[in-house]
Amino acid sequence: MVKAMTLTKRKPGLSREEFIRHYEEVHVPLGLKYFPTIKRYVRNYVITPPGAKELDFDCITEYWYDSIDDLEAAVRFWQSESEGAQAVRDDELSFRDESKTAWFLVEEKPTE
């Protein structure tokens, strides 16, 4: 299993609720439509306690793939000039602050 993650900040002017609603109701269905190699897709929305400093991200997203080949297929598609890839990229620009988005692979070490 291969796990990629993103740290995503909402676009200025969007409330937390608008950001979550768009991500869940628009972007997730779009992603699932065009990225069939994703085996698990989890959004972890940050909760800022009263009085705490707001973080530079609002969501930690997990993308699970069966293999590095499946991940690479998803990346190739996202970078392609296809209509579906362009739709996903355009949607990302509509609700997230690209200047604060970070994408990375992780190695998970669960405690059994």
Order of alpha helices (4+ residues) and beta strands (2+ residues): beta-alpha-alpha-beta-beta-alpha-alpha-beta
